[in-house]
């Protein structure tokens, strides 16, 4: 399966010193290894808040999914995708509509 592996850090300081990104990558890579049939394409947002889904990396990933260029989106933790329950539910509903 072609998976988009989405990582995000919310502050420029986290992005600059790498806090969070290595742990997110390790968690996603471990799951990919466990599954055995995932190929990963990395998509990253650095220093961007999850208050909105209007983020360059996430917008790019969702467009790729809509176009059928990938089979799924994987995150290390849901709070990397969104901090808003409403936004998360909207993203999940979108995924359901698109299979």
N, C-alpha and C positions, 0 to 999 in steps of 0.2 A: 504494500500500500504506500502511496505517495502522501506523506504527511508534512504539513507545515508546522514546524516547531517554533512556537511564539514565546519569546522572552521579553521581559520589560523590567526596567528599574525606574523609579519615580523621581529620583533626584540626580542632578548633574554630578554630585559628589559620589553617589553610588556608581554611576556610569564611569566616572574617571578612575576610581580605585578598584572597580570590578566586584564590589560587594553585591552578592545576589546573583549575578549572571552565571558564574561558574557552578553554583549550586543548582540553579534552574537547568542549565545544560546537562549536568550530571544526572539529574532526576529523569529528564526526558530521554537521554541516551540509555539509561538503565531500563526504562520501560520499552524502548525500541528493541533493545537486546533481548528482553524477556519475550516480547511478541515475536521477534525473529523475521517478520516479513515487512517491516517498515523501512522505507528510505526517508531520510529527513532533509528538508530544506529549511534553513534557519531564517527566521524573520525576527527582527529586534526593534524595540523602541527604547531608546536611552534617554533618561531624564524627562520622562513624560508621565504625567499623572493619569490614573485610571478613572478620573472623575467623568470623563467623556470617552465615548468609543471613537471619536474623531482623532485618531492617531495615525500617523503615516504608515507604520508597519502593520497595524491591525487592518486598516483600510485596504492596503495592498493584499494582505492574506485573504480577506473576505472576497475581494475581487477575483483572486485566483481560484478560490473555492467556487464562486458563482460561475466562473468560466469552465469549470470542470478540469482545471489544471492540477488539482490535488484532490485526494480522497478524504482528507480530514485535517483538523487543526488540533494540536496537542499543546497543553501548557503544563508547567510543573505544579502550579496551584491556581485555583480559580481566581484568587485576588490579583494575579498577574494579568488576567483577562479583563476583569472589571471589579470595581469596588461597589458598584450600584446593583442592587438586586433586580431592579427593573431592567437595566441594561443587560444583565446576565440572562434574564428570562427572555428578553427580546432576541438575543443572540441564539439562545437555545431553540426558540420557536423558528427562527430563520433556518437553523440547521435541520430541524425536523421537516420543514417545508421542502428543503433541498436534498433530503435523504442523506 
